[in-house]
């Protein structure tokens, strides 16, 4: 079985998504890891337009940018982190769907 370059890139993005999800809860909340992740995801989106929903990407970037501020705490931080997690799980599932279906 031969895989195309797009499928291999989707596997790499799926692994990157899993590592960012793990790192998001182990590292400080004001880390730049999720911003770098969304930068890479936007690069993937611009190369493969039909594979990702842009509104979901925008929601993830906005939540990552708000989490970057250090004054966020309490229920707002929890809500934004949950929204970012949902977006990353959706993106991971989209990458998985691109490879194995």
URFEN-V780587 format. One line per field, one symbol per residue. ss: DSSP state (h for helix, s for strand, l for the rest). Layout:
# URFEN-V780587
ss=???
This chain:
# URFEN-V780587
ss=llllhhhhhhhhhhhhhhhhhhhhhhllllllhhhhhhhhhhhhhhhlhhhllhhhhhhhhhhhhhhhllllllhhhhhhhhhhhhhhhhhhhhhhhhhhl
